[in-house]
Amino acid sequence: MPQRFYVETLGCPKNQVDSEKLAGTLLGEGMVAAGSAAEADLVVVNTCAFVEDARQESIDTILALDEVRKRGARLVVTGCMAERYGDELAAALPEVDQVAGFGVPVTLTVKPGRLVPSLDLLNLPRPPATAPWAYVKIAEGCDRTCGFCAIPSFRGPQRSRTPDAVLAEVDQLGAQEIVLVAQDLASYGRDVDGLGAGAIVPLVRAVAQRVPRVRLLYLYPSDLSDALVDTVLDSGVPYFDLSLQHVAKAHLRRMRRWGDGARFLRRIEAIRAREPDAAFRSNFIVGYPGETEDDHDELLRFVEAAQLDWCGFFAYSEEEGTYAAGLEPKVPRGLAADRLAELRELQDRITAARRDALIGRSVEVLVDHAGVGRTHREAPEIDGVVHVPAELAAGAFHPVRVVDALGPDLVAEVGGEGTP
């Protein structure tokens, strides 16, 4: 009887891609997927270590799965926490059978000596997509030195895949929508002779020729070139996920980041002038050392002016070994929490208003599963959804008319008169 495995994934879409590639390898070794951790001979937890809350969630998940795994099953921890805190994590969690960072062999089964070889997750094959959409990681690591981020310390410098490898994976997945991801997406190819700066543009064009939708996540604002904007608009999915983090110029420099609110706003307005239906998402860090009340007020004004469709706001998390870990003055947690709440309340109103404005519009949705679809405005798993009639076939595109909005979500029906 074949051994069974179960993989629990925490963190970002990039981790999800790693888990799918690990699952593909395990399937190739003759194992089969289990429906739950309790049924598996091998339980793998792919952890996140980006911020303190993510690390605590990873530990809580490891302990919870240890409680439910069957007798004799192996519990393996991999991912960012395993890479960053390998020996320390193994010592702190005796419940775990193996802590395996990137490139460390993973014990496959309960049989002694049965190992998966050292894995280059970036270029491993994957099973076909089980949903109408799929993430595709086009590069690993990051060359930037943002003050708050420890990712380069354990993911390493940027390492881009070849276009042929990316396109082969796109073809193999068989998805209707491909979501390209990386730590620094628009820098794709800069580390590869023969590709260089701007290589993301021909890659996106090539993917767009293969699938109806291609979406880009995590764009550093300085790399949003005119050519890349043109390519995104030409693809028919005018969705821009811009990693802004803050808008106060001096504060951004403390964060070792580029840009300022006025520059960001001009770029957003220029894109909207060309494509009024363009959707925008960003993320901002609140309470980074040295953030003043004036900095916070400037961010509030920017959020009001930019009218972004989606925003994530996160409290600063001090990460060991980063530039910001030694910065002063610290922002009191209570003050950071108040600022966070103020920003989230403002953005909730903006998102709700932008969704309300779509009532009466005719839109095209990709139905992910019965009763739930998405237009170009909604990235999978992180944005709102469109509730559609259950009879619309999953995995296909359908024209619908928006009839209601429920906060971040829309309600649509088939037929009827609407505004394009």
Summary of the structure (lengths in Angstrom):
residues: 420
radius of gyration: 22.1
end to end distance: 55.7
largest distance: 65.6
contacts: 1406
relative contact order: 0.08
helix: 37%
strand: 23%
